[in-house]
Amino acid sequence: MEFTRLIAVRHGETAWNVDTRLQGHQDIGLNDKGWWQARRLAQALAHEPIAAIYSSDLARAWRTAQEIALGRGLPLKSEPRLRERAFGHFEGRTFLDIEQALPEQAARWRKRDPEFAPEGGESLRQFRTRVTEAVGELADRHPGQQVLLVAHGGVMDVLYRAATGQELQAARTWQLGNASINRLLWTAQGLTLVGWGDDAHLEGDALDEQTA
C-alpha cells in the first residue's frame, strides 16, 4: 500500500497567543519566543528527509516554515487552505471578551457546535472539510515520500481528530503546542496517527491552544 508520511507542525508563538486573543485569519507575526521556537524546530528536523514543505500563507506559519526550509534547497509552497479557521467577528478578541460580550455565541463555540459559524467566519464542519481535502490532495502528490505541513492549532486539531476518529464535538484531551512535532501517515483510507505533541526540542516550553 502506497503511503505518504506527514510531519505537521503548528507555528511558533505570537503575542496574541500569549494574550489568548483569537487570531483566525488575522496576519499576526511571531514574537521573540516564536522565532526561537522556529529555530529550535528547524534544528530538530534538520536531518529528516523531506520532499516538500507546504505552509499556510499567514505570516506566523510562513515565517516558521521559512526557518525550516533554510538550507534545504526546497521551495516553500504556499497553501492558503492550511490557514486557521476563520473566526469572523471573534477575531482580535480575547477568550474572556467573547464570553462576556457574546455569551450565547460563546456557548455554542465552547460546546463545539459543528454548524456554528461566527459572523463572517467558518463553521467547524466547513473548516474540517477545507483542511482534510487540502491535506489529502497534498499527500497524494508525494506517494512514498515525507512532507512537512506548517499550519495552525485548529488545523492540528482537525488532523488529530481525522487520524483517531474523534468527533468534531468531542472534548479535546490532546495538546496543540506551538512548534511541536506531529507525525501521521496518509493512505487512500485516510490518516493514521504515528506520534503527537513532541516538544522535546523546546524543553517543554510551548503554550497549548487551550490557553493560547
VEXDREN-2710 file (C-alpha; in Angstrom, 1 decimal):
% VEXDREN-2710
k/r/px/py/pz
1/MET/0.0/0.0/0.0
2/GLU/1.4/3.4/-1.0
3/PHE/1.6/5.9/1.8
4/THR/2.8/9.4/2.5
5/ARG/4.4/10.4/5.7
6/LEU/3.4/13.7/7.1
7/ILE/5.1/15.9/9.7
8/ALA/2.6/18.6/10.8
9/VAL/3.6/21.5/13.0
10/ARG/1.9/24.5/14.5
11/HIS/3.6/27.9/14.0
12/GLY/5.8/29.4/16.7
13/GLU/4.3/31.6/19.4
14/THR/2.8/35.1/18.8
15/ALA/1.9/37.9/21.1
16/TRP/-1.8/37.1/20.5
17/ASN/-1.2/33.5/21.7
18/VAL/0.1/34.9/25.0
19/ASP/-2.9/37.3/25.3
20/THR/-5.4/34.4/24.5
21/ARG/-6.6/36.5/21.6
22/LEU/-8.2/34.8/18.6
23/GLN/-6.1/35.2/15.5
24/GLY/-8.1/33.3/12.8
25/HIS/-7.2/34.9/9.5
26/GLN/-5.5/37.9/11.1
27/ASP/-1.9/38.1/9.9
28/ILE/0.0/38.2/13.2
29/GLY/3.7/37.6/13.2
30/LEU/5.9/35.6/15.6
31/ASN/7.1/37.1/18.8
32/ASP/10.7/36.7/20.0
33/LYS/9.9/33.4/21.7
34/GLY/8.1/32.3/18.5
35/TRP/11.3/32.9/16.4
36/TRP/13.3/31.0/19.0
37/GLN/10.9/28.1/18.7
38/ALA/11.0/28.1/14.9
39/ARG/14.8/27.9/15.0
40/ARG/14.7/25.0/17.5
41/LEU/12.1/23.3/15.3
42/ALA/14.4/23.7/12.3
43/GLN/17.3/22.1/14.2
44/ALA/15.1/19.2/15.4
45/LEU/14.1/18.5/11.8
46/ALA/17.4/19.2/10.2
47/HIS/18.2/15.5/9.4
48/GLU/14.7/14.5/8.4
49/PRO/14.2/13.6/4.7
50/ILE/11.5/16.0/3.5
51/ALA/10.3/16.0/-0.1
52/ALA/8.2/19.2/0.1
53/ILE/7.2/21.9/2.5
54/TYR/3.7/23.4/2.4
55/SER/2.7/26.3/4.7
56/SER/-0.3/28.4/5.4
57/ASP/0.2/31.8/3.8
58/LEU/-0.3/33.6/7.2
59/ALA/2.9/35.2/8.5
60/ARG/3.1/33.2/11.8
61/ALA/3.1/29.9/9.9
62/TRP/5.1/31.1/6.8
63/ARG/8.0/32.5/8.9
64/THR/8.1/29.3/10.9
65/ALA/8.3/27.3/7.7
66/GLN/11.0/29.6/6.3
67/GLU/13.2/28.8/9.2
68/ILE/12.8/25.0/8.5
69/ALA/13.3/25.5/4.7
70/LEU/16.6/27.4/5.1
71/GLY/19.5/25.4/3.7
72/ARG/17.4/22.6/2.3
73/GLY/17.2/23.8/-1.3
74/LEU/13.5/23.1/-1.3
75/PRO/10.9/25.7/-2.5
76/LEU/8.5/26.7/0.2
77/LYS/5.0/26.3/-1.2
78/SER/2.1/28.5/0.0
79/GLU/-1.2/26.7/0.7
80/PRO/-4.0/29.1/1.8
81/ARG/-6.2/26.1/2.6
82/LEU/-3.9/25.4/5.6
83/ARG/-5.0/28.7/7.2
84/GLU/-6.5/28.7/10.7
85/ARG/-10.3/28.6/11.0
86/ALA/-11.9/31.9/10.0
87/PHE/-13.5/33.3/13.2
88/GLY/-15.1/36.4/11.7
89/HIS/-16.1/39.0/14.3
90/PHE/-14.5/36.9/17.0
91/GLU/-11.0/37.7/15.6
92/GLY/-8.9/40.1/17.7
93/ARG/-11.0/39.4/20.9
94/THR/-9.7/37.6/23.9
95/PHE/-11.5/34.4/25.1
96/LEU/-12.8/36.3/28.1
97/ASP/-14.1/39.2/26.0
98/ILE/-16.0/36.8/23.7
99/GLU/-17.6/35.1/26.7
100/GLN/-18.6/38.4/28.3
101/ALA/-19.8/40.3/25.2
102/LEU/-21.3/37.4/23.3
103/PRO/-22.3/34.7/25.8
104/GLU/-24.8/32.8/23.6
105/GLN/-22.4/32.6/20.7
106/ALA/-19.5/31.8/23.1
107/ALA/-21.5/28.9/24.5
108/ARG/-22.1/27.4/21.0
109/TRP/-18.4/27.9/20.2
110/ARG/-17.2/26.3/23.5
111/LYS/-19.6/23.4/23.0
112/ARG/-18.1/22.8/19.6
113/ASP/-21.4/23.1/17.7
114/PRO/-20.3/21.8/14.3
115/GLU/-22.8/24.1/12.5
116/PHE/-22.0/27.3/14.4
117/ALA/-20.1/30.0/12.5
118/PRO/-19.2/33.4/14.0
119/GLU/-20.4/36.2/11.8
120/GLY/-18.0/36.3/8.8
121/GLY/-16.4/33.1/9.8
122/GLU/-16.5/29.3/9.2
123/SER/-18.3/26.5/11.0
124/LEU/-16.3/23.6/12.3
125/ARG/-17.8/21.4/9.6
126/GLN/-16.7/23.8/6.8
127/PHE/-13.3/24.1/8.4
128/ARG/-12.8/20.4/8.7
129/THR/-13.8/19.9/5.0
130/ARG/-11.3/22.5/3.9
131/VAL/-8.4/21.1/5.8
132/THR/-8.9/17.4/5.2
133/GLU/-9.4/18.0/1.4
134/ALA/-6.3/20.1/1.2
135/VAL/-4.1/17.6/3.2
136/GLY/-5.4/14.7/1.1
137/GLU/-4.5/16.5/-2.1
138/LEU/-1.1/17.5/-0.9
139/ALA/-0.3/14.0/0.4
140/ASP/-1.4/12.4/-2.9
141/ARG/1.3/14.4/-4.7
142/HIS/4.1/12.6/-2.8
143/PRO/3.5/8.9/-2.6
144/GLY/6.3/7.1/-0.7
145/GLN/7.7/10.4/0.5
146/GLN/7.7/12.6/3.6
147/VAL/6.0/16.0/3.5
148/LEU/6.1/18.9/6.0
149/LEU/2.9/20.9/6.7
150/VAL/3.2/24.1/8.7
151/ALA/-0.1/25.5/9.9
152/HIS/-2.2/26.4/13.0
153/GLY/-3.6/25.0/16.2
154/GLY/-7.1/24.5/14.6
155/VAL/-5.6/22.6/11.7
156/MET/-3.6/20.3/14.0
157/ASP/-6.8/19.6/15.9
158/VAL/-8.6/18.6/12.6
159/LEU/-5.8/16.3/11.7
160/TYR/-5.7/14.6/15.1
161/ARG/-9.5/14.0/15.0
162/ALA/-9.3/12.7/11.5
163/ALA/-6.5/10.3/12.3
164/THR/-8.1/9.0/15.5
165/GLY/-11.8/9.0/14.6
166/GLN/-12.7/11.7/17.1
167/GLU/-16.0/13.5/16.5
168/LEU/-16.0/17.3/16.0
169/GLN/-17.9/17.7/19.2
170/ALA/-15.6/15.6/21.3
171/ALA/-13.8/17.4/24.1
172/ARG/-10.1/17.9/23.4
173/THR/-7.7/15.8/25.5
174/TRP/-4.6/16.3/23.4
175/GLN/-2.1/19.1/23.2
176/LEU/-1.7/21.5/20.3
177/GLY/1.6/23.2/21.4
178/ASN/3.4/25.9/19.4
179/ALA/6.2/24.4/17.3
180/SER/5.6/20.8/18.5
181/ILE/6.1/17.9/16.0
182/ASN/3.2/15.7/15.0
183/ARG/3.5/12.7/12.7
184/LEU/0.9/11.0/10.6
185/LEU/0.5/8.6/7.7
186/TRP/-1.7/9.2/4.7
187/THR/-3.1/6.4/2.6
188/ALA/-6.2/6.1/0.4
189/GLN/-8.1/5.1/3.5
190/GLY/-7.2/8.4/5.2
191/LEU/-4.9/9.5/8.1
192/THR/-3.3/7.4/10.8
193/LEU/-1.6/8.8/13.9
194/VAL/2.1/7.9/14.3
195/GLY/3.2/10.4/17.0
196/TRP/1.9/13.5/18.6
197/GLY/3.0/16.6/20.5
198/ASP/6.7/16.0/20.5
199/ASP/8.2/19.2/22.1
200/ALA/11.4/17.8/23.5
201/HIS/13.3/20.3/21.3
202/LEU/11.5/23.1/23.2
203/GLU/12.3/21.7/26.6
204/GLY/8.6/21.7/27.4
205/ASP/8.3/25.5/26.8
206/ALA/5.3/25.7/24.5
207/LEU/1.8/27.1/25.1
208/ASP/-1.1/24.9/24.2
209/GLU/-4.0/26.3/22.2
210/GLN/-6.4/25.6/25.1
211/THR/-4.8/28.5/26.9
212/ALA/-3.3/30.3/23.9
END
